[in-house]
Amino acid sequence: MVDEIAVADAHPLGARPFARENYIAKFRLLAEPVLEPAEIERFLALVQRLPELTAAEVGELSIVAKPGVLDAAPAPQGLF
């Protein structure tokens, strides 16, 4: 037997839609191992003002990993 749902539970039309606080908590949980706390806060403060960002601020939406995190990641082999 196979079961299927049309949308994820956290989807706006799902059984338990995420609110902004849920998305922020999930971001923090996933970002904590790879970003410094100050970088997490900087990014969250910026992205929560997305509709009013200047062109220069949009350029600041990139994140910077903790030192050494990218060095520990395996390098891809070839294009695929």
Secondary structure, DSSP 8 states (H G I E B T S, - for coil): -----SS-TTSTTSSS---HHHHHHHHHHHHTTTS-HHHHHHHHHHHTTGGG--HHHHGGG-----TTHHHHS----S--
